[in-house]
Amino acid sequence: MSSIRRCAVIGAGVIGAGWAARFVLNGFDVSIHDPQPEAERRARATLANAMRARERLTLAPIGKLGELCFVATLAEAVRDADFIQENAPEREELKRALLRDIDVHAPAAALIASSTSGLLPSRLQAGMEHPGRFLVGHPFNPVYLLPLVELCGGRATDPASIDAAHDFYASLGMHPLHVRKEIDGFVADRLLEALWREALWLVHDEVATVSEVDDAIRYGAGLRWAFMGTFLTYRLAGGEAGMRHFLAQFGPALKLPWTKLMDVPELTEDFIEKLADQSDRQAAGASLEALEQKRDDCLIAIMQALRAQDFASGKTLAAYEEKLFADAHRGNGAATPPDTSQPLRLHEGVVRTEWIDYNNHLTESRYLQAFGDASDALTSFLGVDAAYRASNGSFYTAETHLIHLREIACLEPFFVTTQILHGDEKRIHLFHLMHHARTQEPLASAEQMLLHVDAKTGRVSAASPEVAKRVLALRDDQAGLPAPAQAGRAIQKRK
Ligand SMILES: NC(=O)c1ccc[n+]([C@@H]2O[C@H](COP(=O)([O-])OP(=O)(O)OC[C@H]3O[C@@H](n4cnc5c(N)ncnc54)[C@H](O)[C@@H]3O)[C@@H](O)[C@H]2O)c1
């Protein structure tokens, strides 16, 4: 949501640190308050994990990162915040007291969300002066990667707060799920808790070890859950007659005492020891950091595979990437249209950590990637969008000449300016110049020839009259610009 500029995080344990990382990666400055002296170190480690995961998740450009700032008091943290996420321990009295304080010290227009896993929002907001702006925003660990966030309002929540939080979370690449009925545990934790109880019983009753219980999930149902959930999966298990047949066949078994449901095994010292000991053996000495990275890499592998299917969380990832490209393609949809008589500044980014070579500098192949993104920014400026690509076609790069001028280091910001050297209905001859965003120094240039290719025939074709008109207009607007020094160059053969 455009009115949100600064975020505050109250309580930066596992979940608060995950939120802080997601906010920072999306360009928001974050003020954090947590009385624990170790909280800052842990939050910065989480941010490093999140950066690593983000590099692997998508090739979409990373924009300007936000900054983390730890402050000594809650009042200081929320004073200038537009969005506040509370993540203190799951104790109702503590949360109610914190939310009252947040409400007193936050700006009047700020939204306030709690990460509670299951406490009722009506009870949490009861002591607040302005309860209309409060809601539950329940995330899943790791918050910087998992898209789901459950939204639940209390009796006093203004529906507009739910809508605003929905838009904000979606802009961070998340999938907000509105839990319309206020209920302990919301939707996801009710399901997870039922499974967790049964898993504990299976270990308690010596039916299986912790590792065997995990295998029973990850080699079977867990793989299906990642994209179909429970109901769609069982629909298929019912064959051609679908859910009706599935219920007829397996419905009666629900009455058999297969599960213990509400019974909970007593968490005696002996049982806790048994669970912890088996869990240690399962981890086989792997560190927390190694397991977190393995978890993140596997989540990324699943989301990327689902993106190729345009399904479930893969659809969310694809939509997020579209937004990241649109954000990076500055000038597209900007309030003031760019001056088309000058080279256009349509694309900017940051040198990602995976783009660097052994000298800590941007490696060669990634220059082409950045210039390719700049060409996409130009064609999108000229009116080529997803609908145009599907019905008409798009511009393909036929030829590129790169010249390297200066190096740029890891995480440094850059922008690209683009000049049209020639253009007609079928081709765009252009010149990109990459600049360092802080020093403005030119870093590299790319001269490219783009050809318009028809979506159906795969052959070079004229662009639509509308797009062709924009190409010609831009060519004419820039006709008076001097030819760049590097344009038209080729590597000379020594005589
Ligand atoms: N861990 C999960 O998987 C998970 C998932 C979703 C939601 N949640 C919810 O998120 C919230 C936080 O859970 P967590 O797992 O991050 O717990 P945690 O114990 O890791 O972190 C809680 C943090 O709150 C801090 N804190 C304590 N008192 C505070 C105060 N007065 N002001 C500010 N900070 C204070 C603690 O120092 C600690 O760093 C809980 O409501 C929990 O139910 C947890």
The ligand as an ORCA input file, in Angstrom:
! r2SCAN-3c Opt
* xyz 0 1
  N       7.480    -19.733     16.091
  C       6.560    -19.917     15.185
  O       6.625    -20.835     14.361
  C       5.363    -18.984     15.093
  C       4.612    -18.995     13.911
  C       3.588    -18.070     13.759
  C       3.276    -17.185     14.788
  N       4.004    -17.226     15.956
  C       3.661    -16.245     16.992
  O       4.611    -15.200     16.952
  C       4.806    -14.655     18.260
  C       6.278    -14.737     18.615
  O       6.700    -16.078     18.553
  P       8.248    -16.466     18.400
  O       8.255    -17.902     18.007
  O       8.942    -15.490     17.543
  O       8.751    -16.344     19.898
  P      10.260    -16.031     20.415
  O      10.276    -16.494     21.815
  O      11.241    -16.565     19.450
  O      10.328    -14.437     20.372
  C       9.617    -13.592     21.220
  C      10.464    -12.322     21.381
  O       9.697    -11.365     22.092
  C      10.592    -10.657     22.935
  N       9.873    -10.000     24.011
  C       9.531    -10.457     25.233
  N       8.914     -9.495     25.926
  C       8.862     -8.393     25.139
  C       8.378     -7.071     25.316
  N       7.797     -6.698     26.448
  N       8.517     -6.184     24.308
  C       9.090     -6.553     23.139
  N       9.589     -7.798     22.938
  C       9.462     -8.705     23.920
  C      11.557    -11.728     23.425
  O      12.763    -11.160     23.911
  C      11.757    -12.561     22.169
  O      12.876    -12.118     21.420
  C       3.902    -15.468     19.172
  O       2.686    -14.800     19.323
  C       3.698    -16.767     18.402
  O       2.499    -17.420     18.726
  C       5.060    -18.088     16.122
*
